[in-house]
Amino acid sequence: MGDYQKGRGAQIVAANKFLHQSYVAQHSEGLDEPLHQRAETQVFFENPQKIVNKVTSPDIGLAYSMNPYQGCEHGCIYCYARNTHEYYGFSAGLDFETKIVAKRKAAEALERQLLAPGWEPLPIMLSGNTDCYQPVERTLGITRKMLQVLVRYKHPVGIITKNSLVLRDLDLLQELASHRLVHVMISITTLDEKLRSVMEPRTASAVKRLKTVETLAGAGVPVGVMNAPLIPGLNHHEIPEVLKAAAEHGALTAGMTLVRLNGAIGTIFEDWLKKNFPDRFQKVMNQIKALHGGQVNDSVFGRRVKGAGTEADAIHQLFRAARKKFFSGREMPPYNLTSFARGGTLPLF
């Protein structure tokens, strides 16, 4: 593992299914190997006219989603969003976490959509694809500007993140919470710091995430945890411990999904697993396949994140038991869909 790139999840530049050619390094012996790529992060900018997208998947649970960033420097090896980077001509591997596309005028685009006649103020997920509080947000502040628009229009929003940077916007979240307009979900995949450091290399530690839950709860912001994705043989056995810690820190609810290795993620994940956990590579891969009828992925809505079969049933049973034990009597407050300030008070831009 001498060439292992610490601080990055994917260790390869996976082939892009939309590209017919790719760059390689050619040896004098005539053997081709993938071209080594710079590990430094690059930021690209785009200015879409539309930022809010209607969610057609029944797995999500919210009507709309918006993503200020494409690609994510967190580098989570299992991330289902990796494949979307191929539409930009990039790789789902290292490119996904080193070439970040930022939508710097996302707040303006959001306001235009909220001003549209007949706009229906249903909750918007921020983000549905990549993390809206990934490291580059610290300097660009696009997510904060979008929250400012939502505060101005009193529009409901759901947030999911792995980053404690969400606390920077506590003032805006408290304002939204005072009108029952926000739910925040903190993703906690593992409490094992050694596993987190290679599986989610540029995310906040579990200790920081739990502290974030505690701070949000103490500030009156409805917060829950997503124990996701659960990967048999790596982190599924931690379910009771994760849910117990989350409840003790003030979480009101807990959710889960099972891992699925869609598209290029299968190749990327297998390479990562061999390099980090060679002793249990076959066991983990076989258990993942057991979740999806012998494959590493299932694209059927509903079943794709729940899995099927005895392996999936056992994990769901463990999760249900832990949630019943630690979250009995707790729930998120319902969204307020009646306070939308149509047209806003004063235009932000």
C-alpha positions in Angstrom: 0.0 0.0 0.0 3.0 2.3 -0.6 1.0 4.3 -3.2 -2.2 4.5 -1.2 -3.5 8.1 -1.2 -4.3 8.9 2.4 -7.2 11.3 2.9 -8.9 10.0 -0.2 -11.6 7.3 -0.4 -11.3 6.0 -4.0 -7.8 4.9 -5.0 -8.5 4.6 -8.7 -9.8 6.8 -11.6 -12.6 4.5 -12.7 -13.5 4.4 -16.3 -16.4 6.7 -17.4 -19.0 4.7 -19.3 -19.8 7.8 -21.4 -16.2 8.2 -22.7 -14.8 6.1 -25.4 -11.2 7.1 -24.6 -9.1 7.5 -21.5 -5.5 8.5 -20.6 -3.0 5.9 -19.5 0.7 5.7 -18.6 2.5 3.6 -21.1 5.7 1.7 -20.1 8.5 0.8 -22.5 7.3 -2.8 -22.2 4.0 -1.8 -23.8 1.9 -2.3 -20.7 -0.8 0.3 -20.0 -1.7 1.4 -16.5 -4.2 4.1 -15.4 -2.7 7.5 -15.4 -1.9 8.7 -11.8 -4.0 11.7 -11.0 -3.2 14.7 -8.8 -4.8 14.4 -5.4 -5.3 18.1 -5.0 -8.8 19.4 -5.0 -10.0 21.5 -7.9 -13.2 23.6 -7.9 -15.1 24.3 -11.1 -18.1 26.7 -11.3 -21.4 26.5 -13.2 -24.4 28.8 -13.0 -27.6 26.7 -13.7 -30.9 28.6 -14.2 -32.7 26.0 -12.0 -31.5 24.6 -8.7 -34.6 22.9 -7.2 -35.5 19.5 -8.8 -38.6 17.5 -8.3 -37.9 14.1 -6.6 -39.5 11.2 -8.5 -37.9 8.5 -6.4 -40.2 7.1 -3.6 -37.1 6.3 -1.6 -36.3 9.9 -0.7 -39.4 11.1 1.2 -39.3 14.7 0.2 -40.9 16.4 -2.8 -37.8 18.4 -4.0 -34.1 18.4 -3.7 -31.3 21.0 -4.4 -27.6 20.5 -4.6 -25.2 23.4 -4.4 -22.3 21.1 -5.2 -21.6 18.2 -7.6 -18.8 15.9 -6.4 -17.9 15.7 -2.7 -14.5 16.1 -1.1 -15.7 13.9 1.9 -14.6 11.0 -0.3 -17.1 8.4 1.2 -16.2 5.2 -0.7 -19.7 3.9 -0.9 -21.4 7.1 -2.1 -24.2 6.4 -4.6 -23.8 9.9 -6.0 -20.3 9.1 -7.5 -21.9 8.0 -10.7 -23.4 11.4 -11.4 -19.9 12.8 -11.9 -19.7 10.9 -15.1 -22.2 13.2 -16.7 -19.6 16.0 -16.3 -17.0 13.9 -18.2 -15.2 13.0 -14.9 -14.6 9.7 -13.1 -16.7 8.4 -10.3 -13.5 7.5 -8.5 -10.9 10.1 -7.6 -12.4 12.8 -9.8 -15.6 12.7 -7.7 -13.7 13.8 -4.6 -11.0 16.0 -6.2 -13.0 17.8 -9.0 -15.8 19.7 -7.3 -18.4 21.6 -9.3 -19.9 24.5 -7.3 -23.0 26.4 -8.2 -22.1 29.8 -6.9 -25.4 31.4 -7.9 -27.6 28.7 -6.5 -29.3 31.1 -4.0 -30.4 33.4 -6.9 -31.7 30.4 -8.8 -33.6 29.2 -5.7 -35.2 32.6 -5.2 -36.3 32.7 -8.9 -38.1 29.3 -8.4 -39.8 30.4 -5.2 -41.1 33.5 -6.9 -42.7 31.4 -9.7 -46.5 31.7 -9.8 -48.1 28.6 -8.3 -45.0 27.4 -6.4 -46.0 24.8 -3.9 -44.1 25.2 -0.6 -43.3 21.5 0.1 -40.1 20.5 1.9 -36.9 20.7 -0.1 -34.0 18.3 0.6 -30.6 20.0 1.0 -28.9 18.1 -0.5 -30.2 15.0 -2.2 -27.0 14.1 -3.9 -23.7 15.4 -2.3 -23.1 17.0 1.1 -24.0 20.7 1.2 -21.6 21.2 4.1 -18.5 19.6 2.5 -15.2 21.4 3.1 -15.4 23.8 0.2 -18.6 25.3 1.7 -16.4 26.8 4.5 -15.0 29.3 1.9 -17.8 29.6 -0.7 -20.8 29.8 1.7 -23.3 28.8 -1.0 -25.4 26.7 1.4 -25.6 29.6 3.9 -26.9 31.9 1.1 -29.5 29.3 0.2 -30.7 29.1 3.8 -31.0 32.8 3.9 -33.4 32.7 1.0 -35.4 29.9 2.8 -35.6 32.0 6.0 -36.8 35.0 4.0 -39.6 33.1 2.3 -40.3 30.9 5.3 -39.9 27.8 3.3 -39.6 24.2 4.7 -36.3 22.4 4.2 -34.6 19.1 5.2 -30.9 18.9 5.6 -28.6 15.9 5.7 -24.9 16.2 6.4 -21.8 14.5 7.9 -20.1 17.7 8.7 -20.1 19.8 11.9 -19.9 22.9 9.7 -23.7 22.9 9.8 -23.3 24.6 13.2 -21.9 27.7 11.5 -25.5 28.3 10.4 -27.2 27.7 13.7 -28.7 31.2 13.7 -30.6 30.5 10.5 -31.5 27.0 11.6 -33.0 28.3 14.8 -35.0 30.9 12.9 -36.4 28.1 10.6 -37.0 25.9 13.6 -39.1 28.6 15.4 -41.6 28.2 12.5 -41.3 24.4 12.3 -39.6 24.7 8.9 -36.5 22.5 9.3 -35.4 19.0 10.0 -31.7 18.2 10.2 -30.3 14.6 9.9 -26.7 13.9 10.8 -25.3 10.8 9.1 -23.4 8.6 11.4 -22.1 5.4 9.8 -19.7 4.2 12.4 -18.2 5.0 15.8 -15.0 3.3 14.9 -12.6 6.1 14.1 -10.1 3.8 12.3 -12.9 2.6 9.9 -14.2 6.1 9.4 -10.8 7.5 8.5 -10.5 5.2 5.5 -14.2 4.8 4.6 -15.2 8.5 4.9 -11.7 10.2 5.0 -12.6 13.9 5.0 -15.7 13.9 7.2 -16.1 14.9 10.8 -15.3 12.3 13.4 -18.2 10.4 15.1 -17.4 12.3 18.3 -17.9 15.7 16.5 -21.1 14.5 14.8 -22.6 13.4 18.1 -21.6 16.8 19.6 -23.3 18.4 16.6 -26.5 16.5 17.3 -26.3 17.6 20.9 -25.7 21.3 20.0 -28.6 21.3 17.5 -30.9 19.6 19.9 -30.0 22.0 22.7 -30.7 25.0 20.4 -34.2 23.7 19.6 -33.4 22.5 16.1 -35.1 19.2 15.4 -32.4 16.7 14.7 -32.1 13.0 13.9 -29.5 10.6 12.7 -29.1 8.4 9.6 -27.2 5.3 10.3 -26.4 4.7 6.7 -25.3 2.9 4.7 -25.1 -0.2 6.7 -22.5 -2.6 5.3 -22.6 -6.2 6.5 -19.2 -7.2 7.8 -18.0 -3.7 8.3 -20.4 -1.6 10.4 -23.8 -3.2 10.7 -23.0 -4.7 14.1 -22.7 -1.1 15.5 -26.4 -0.3 15.1 -27.3 -0.5 18.8 -24.3 1.5 19.9 -24.8 4.2 17.3 -28.5 4.6 18.1 -27.9 4.6 21.8 -25.3 7.4 21.5 -27.5 9.4 19.1 -30.4 9.2 21.5 -28.3 10.2 24.5 -27.1 13.3 22.5 -30.7 14.4 21.8 -31.6 12.9 18.5 -35.4 12.6 17.9 -35.4 9.9 15.2 -33.1 7.5 13.4 -33.1 6.1 9.9 -31.1 3.6 7.9 -30.3 2.3 4.4 -28.4 -0.7 3.3 -25.4 -0.3 1.0 -25.7 -0.8 -2.7 -22.9 -0.6 -5.2 -24.5 0.9 -8.2 -22.6 1.6 -11.5 -18.9 2.3 -11.2 -19.1 2.2 -7.4 -18.8 -1.6 -7.5 -15.3 -1.5 -9.0 -14.2 1.4 -6.8 -15.5 -0.2 -3.6 -13.9 -3.6 -4.4 -10.5 -2.0 -5.0 -10.8 0.0 -1.7 -12.0 -3.1 0.2 -9.1 -5.2 -1.0 -6.5 -2.6 -0.1 -8.0 -1.9 3.4 -9.5 -5.1 4.5 -8.0 -8.0 2.5 -8.7 -10.5 5.3 -12.5 -10.0 5.0 -12.8 -9.0 1.4 -14.7 -12.1 0.2 -16.9 -12.2 3.3 -18.0 -8.6 2.9 -18.6 -8.9 -0.8 -20.6 -12.1 -0.4 -22.8 -10.5 2.3 -23.4 -7.4 0.2 -24.5 -9.7 -2.7 -26.8 -11.5 -0.3 -28.7 -8.2 0.2 -29.5 -7.8 -3.5 -30.3 -11.2 -4.8 -26.7 -12.2 -5.7 -25.7 -8.8 -7.1 -23.9 -5.9 -5.5 -26.8 -3.5 -6.6 -30.5 -3.5 -7.0 -32.1 -0.6 -8.8 -35.8 -1.3 -8.0 -37.3 1.6 -6.1 -38.1 0.8 -2.5 -36.1 -2.4 -2.5 -32.8 -0.9 -3.5 -32.1 0.7 -0.2 -33.8 -1.9 2.0 -32.4 -5.0 0.4 -34.1 -8.4 0.5 -33.4 -11.9 1.9 -32.4 -13.3 5.3 -29.3 -11.1 5.6 -31.3 -7.9 5.0 -34.1 -9.1 7.3 -31.6 -9.7 10.2 -30.1 -6.2 9.9 -33.6 -4.6 9.8 -34.6 -6.6 12.8 -31.6 -5.4 14.7 -32.3 -1.8 13.7 -36.0 -1.9 14.7 -35.1 -3.4 18.1 -32.5 -0.6 18.7 -34.8 2.1 17.6 -37.7 0.9 19.8 -35.3 0.7 22.7 -33.7 4.1 22.4 -36.3 6.2 20.5 -39.6 5.2 22.0 -41.8 8.3 22.3 -39.6 10.5 20.2 -40.4 11.9 16.8 -39.7 14.9 14.6 -42.3 17.7 14.7 -44.3 17.9 11.5 -43.4 20.5 9.0 -45.3 23.8 8.9 -46.5 24.2 5.3 -48.7 27.3 5.9 -46.3 30.1 6.6 -44.8 30.5 3.1 -44.3 34.2 2.4 -45.2 34.1 -1.3 -43.1 36.7 -3.1 -40.9 37.2 0.0 -40.7 40.4 1.9 -37.9 42.1 0.1 -35.8 40.6 -2.7 -32.4 39.3 -1.7 -30.8 39.8 -5.0 
